[in-house]
Amino acid sequence: LIVLSSSSSKHKIHSSRTFSISRREFKNFGLSFLRVGSVLALKNKTLYTLKSKFPFH
């Protein structure tokens, strides 16, 4: 039980570190995706309507 809890705490630290890195990458990806999305929305009103009906958060 002690070994299990210590290994899970190590895993928790590792996963939170990975999460913070992926969160930063996801933010950068999200910003570029929004930029591309807004350009596509100007070109294609149908895509904009679909995106507002089905928001991908």
Protein Blocks (a to p, Z undefined) as FASTA:
>chain_A
ZZmmmmmmmmmmmmmmmmmmmmmmmmmmmmmmmmmmmmmmmmmmmlmmmmmmmccZZ
